[in-house]
Amino acid sequence: MPSARPIAGIALFAISALAGFSYDLAKPGYEYEFPRDHFEHPNFAMEWWYYTGNLADSGGRKFGFELTFFRAASRRDQAASTAWDLNQVYVAHFVVTDVAGQRLIHRERTNRSGPGLAGASEATGTIWNGNWSVRFPLGETAMPTQKLQAWDEAVSLELSLEPTKPHVIHGEDGVSRKGGEDGQASHYVSFTRLRTSGTLTIGDTAHEVQGLSWMDHEFFSEDMASGAVGWDWLSVQLDDQTDLMIAAIRLSNGEYSPHSHGTLVDPEGLAVRLTSDDILLAPGRIWQSDETGAKYPVEWSLQIPRIGLSLDVRPLHDAQEIVSRSAKLPTYWEGPVTYSGSRSGAPVEGGGYLEMTGYDGALALGVE
């Protein structure tokens, strides 16, 4: 799970920090400051900004989207001699699920550190990789409307994401823990409910779309705990205005780590921490990839007895495995899902995203 993703969400990186250079660890007591902490933290080895959402056009045609930006340190120099010194590698993923067409469109790009190539700058309010970008309004700290843009010959999007709740800091005392050792954690911030509108273009057809999105931002320096092989992560946006993040860290014996956790965000934006004892997550129907042979449980049962919640999780499209072109990036399954069930006896439903890593082999983030 991300947060396990960071270990939340996808350590789509296996780029090692060079020996001899030290990085800051995600430790309790970190003092967050915004807007600074919406942007880059080069003193940490790894970082990502993760946008996912469920959209529909005026005719009711459904889409899912993922626009993610990853940064991995290749070395930490105390003073770069030129702007072209290679000390960071940036990878971005742009994925669209066309539900009606039952197809997944995936694009990936990699850039190195260098003037204007990629980064996440508080000075400009921009997170970018080439001409894929997220823009924050300069100086706004509370509920900034974020502008997403990504272009490709086959697919493009321009979206405006307006938070309806303040950002949430996951975990306890400023850290989202992934293991029991010092630093086996991330600093993890989310906007869990972003009112979304804009244009999604596939081929020659432009769709004016609306929906809900979710944003995760994590930064950390330590790899997963020994015995962890991957994670199952869910974002949940229910029609009663409740949001949930579930990060279930999967162990080699098939059980979940006691460091698995979650966050419940009530309609007013108040966050309540969930522990592994609060979360009952059970896999259901399996989909097998023709490309990698990996078997993914694409249907799940999620129960949170503490709040009387019981949900069935169903994918909008089975074949949502993202196979990276780079050996440095893991393969994972991620896509839009629906939720249906009950809360304290009353029916409830909603949407969100499911991410699964480590099903084609144990996941290693490569942080040293």
N, C-alpha and C positions, 0 to 999 in steps of 0.2 A: 504494500500500500504505500501510496506515496506517503507519505510522510513517512511512509515508507517510501513514498515517491522519492523523496529525497533521500530517504535514506541517506517523497512523496514524494513521483511521480514521477521522472523517469529518468532515472539516471541513465539517460540515454548516453552515458559516457563511460568509456573505459579508458580514459586518458590518464596516465599516472603522473603525479607530481614528481619532479626530479629529486633524487636524494640530495641532502644537504640544504634544502630549503624548508622552512617551517611555515605552517599556516595556523591561523586562529582556529580554535575549536568552538563548536556550539555548546555553550555551558550555561547553567542556570544563572539568572540575574542579569542577562543581557538587557541593556536599556535601549529600547526601540525609539527611533526618532523618524518622523515622517515630515516631508516627503523623502528624506534621504534613504530610508530603508525600502522604498519601492524600486531602488536602482542597484547598481553594481557594487559588490563587496569583494574586491580583488585580494583581500587578506584571507579569504576562505578559498579552498581548493575547487569547489564546485558550486554551481548555482543554476537555477532555472526559473523561468516565467512561463506559466502554463495557462492557456485560455482554451476552454471547451464550451460548447453550447448547443442547444436544441432550437432550431429555427423552422419557420413555415412561411410560405408565400401567401398571397391573397386568395389563392385557390385551394389552400390547405395542403400543398405539397410539402413534405417534411425533409429537413436536412439536419445533419450534425456537422460541426466543424471543430477542428483542433488547430491552433496556431501556437507553437511553443518555441521558446528561445533558450538555448543552453550555453553555458560558459564553463570551460574547464581550464584550469591553470596548467600551463606546461612548465613554468618555472616562476619563482618569485625572486626577482631582483630588487634590491633595495633602491637602485636608481637606474632607470633605463637610459641608455646612452643616446638612442634615437627613437623617434615615434614608430619606427619600423621594427624594433626589437620584438621577437616572437616570444611572448610570455602568456598569451591566452589563445585558446581555440574556441570558436563559436559555431554551433550547429543549430539549425532551425528546421522544424517540421511543419508542413502545411497539409492538412488532411481534411477532405470533405466526404461525408457519407451522403449519397443520394439514395434516400430510402425508397422512393418509388421505383427507381432504376435498379435497386439492389446492387449498388456498386460503390467501391471505395476508390477515391482519387488521392494519391499520396505524392507529395513533392518534398525533397530534402535538399538542404544546401549547407555548405561548410565555408567558413571564412576564418582568417587569422586576425590577430590584433594588428592594427595599422591605421593610419589616418582615414577616418570615415567609413571603414569597411564594416564594422560591427561593434556593438557595445550596448551599454545601458547607462546613459548620462543624466544625472540630476540637472546639470546645467542647461540642457536642452529639453528635458522632460521626455526623452525618447529612448526606447528599447528597440534595437534594429539589427537586422542582418541583411545587407544589401538593400533592396527596395521593399522588404517585408518589415513592418514596423508597428509599434504601439506608441501612441503619444499621450502623455499626461498633461493637463493644464499646468503651467508653471506656477509654483507657489501654493497650490491647493493641497491641503493636508488631510481633510476629513473624508469626503466622498467624491473623489475626482472622476469625471466622465472620461473614459479612455477610448481613443480612436484607433481601430485596427485596420491595417491595409496589407494586402498580399496579392501579388500578381504572378500569373503563369500563363502560358499560351492556352492551356486547357481550362483553367479555373482561376477565378480571382474573387476577392471580397473587399468591401469597404463597409465597416461597421462602427456604430457608436454604442458604447456600453456605459450605461448610467447606473451606479450603485443605488439600490434601494435600502441597503443596510450598511453600517460602517464596516471597515475591515475587521477581521477576527485573527487573533494570535492563537495558534493551536498549541496544545500541550500544557505544561505546567511550569511556572516560573520562567517563561520565555523560551522553553525548548520543547521540541517534539521528539521524544526519546525513541531510539530504534534498537537499543541494546543497553546492557548494564554497565559497560565500561565507560570511562571518562571520555567525553566527546562523541560517543555514538548517538548522535542526535542532530537535529537541524533546527534552524530558526525558520519558522513556517508561518506565513501570513496569507490569508485568503479574503477575497471579496466573494461571498457565497451566493449573491443574487444580484445579477446585473441585467437591467432591462435593456434589451438589444434591438436595434433596428438598422437597416442599411440595405446594401445590394450584394447579392451573391450571383456571380456569373459563371455558368458552365457552358463551354463552347460559345455559341453565338447567342445564347439565351440569358438574359438578365432577369433575376428574380428579386423583387422587392420583398424583404423578409423582416419578420419580427420574432422575438422569442426571449429566452433566458440564457444567460451565460454564467460561467464560474471562472474565477482567476485564482491560481496558486502561485506563490513565490517562495522558494526555499533556497537557503544557502548553508553550507556545511563543509567539513573537511575530513571526516572519518567514514570508512566503509561500513557495511552492514555487520552486525554481530556474527560471530562464528555460529554456524549451523543454520543461518537464514539463507534461503534459496531464492526468494522473490517476495512479491506482495500482491494482494488483491485490494484495490482501492475503489471506493465509490463516492461520487458526489450525488446528493439527494436533494431535490427541490420539490417539496410537496405543495399541494394546492391549498393547504391550510396555512401557508406562508412559513412553515418550518423548514429549515435546511439541516442537512447532516453531512459530515465528512467521516468516512470509515476507512481506516488504514490497518489492514490485517496483514501482519508480517508472517509469511509462511516458512516453516522450518523443514528440514530435510526428512523428518519423520512424518510429514503430512499434517502436523498439528500447527496451531497458531502460537506465536510467541506471546508471553505475558506482557510484552511491551507493545503489543497491538493496542490501538486506542481509537478514539473518535472525538468529534465535537458536535454538539447539538446547538443550533442557533435558532432562538425563538423568533416569532414575528417582529418583535421590537429590536432584534439584533443582539440580545443578550446571549453570550456563549456559555455553555455548560460542558465541562470535560467528561468524556466517557472512557472508562477503563476496559481492559480486555474482558473483565467479568460481566460487563454490561452488554456485550455484543455477542449474539449468536448468528454466525454466518455459515451456511451450508450449501455446497455446490449441488447443481442439478444436471440438466442435459448438457452433453458434451458435443462440441464441434471440433472436427479435426482438420488441420490445414493441409491442403494438397501440396503446398510449397515446402513447408518445413517438417510436416508430420506431427507437429506439436498438437496436443489435445487440450482444448480450453473449455472449462465449464462456463457456458454462455448464459445459463439460467441459474439463479440463486434464490435462496430463502434468507431473508434478513429479519432478525427479531431483536428488539430492544425492550425486554420485559420491564425495565425500570420506568419506561414511559408508556407501556401498554401498546407498543408498535409492532406490527407484523406485516412484512411486505414480501411480495413476489417480484423478482427482478427479471425482466425480459429484454433481449436485445432488439433493436430495430433492424438489424442486419447481422447475420452470423459471421460473414467473412470480413472481419475488421482487424485482421492481423497486419501489423506494420513491420515489414521486413526491411531493415536498414541496408543501404548499399555499402555502408562502411563496416569493416570488421571491428572498429572501435566502438560501435553502437549496438546495443542489444536489440533483439526482436521482441515485440510485445503486442498485445491485443488491447485496443482501445476504441470505444465507440459509444454512441448514444443508446440509452436504455430507458424503459418505462418502469414505473413502480405502481403496484396496486395492492391494496390490503385494507387493514383497519388500524385505528388507534383508539384504544379504550372502547372498543365495540362499534365505533362509527367508521364508515367507509372513508378511505383516503387514497389518493393517487398522485402521481407526479412524474417528473422526468429527471434526467441527470446523465452522468457518464460512469462507465466502468472501465477500469484499467487492470490488466493482469500481466505480470512479468515473471520470468523464470520457468515458463512451461516448456521451453525448448532447450533447457539446460540451466543449471544454477547461475543466477545473476551475480556478476562481480562488477562493482562500480569502478574499480581500479584506482581508488584513492589510497595513496601511501603516505 
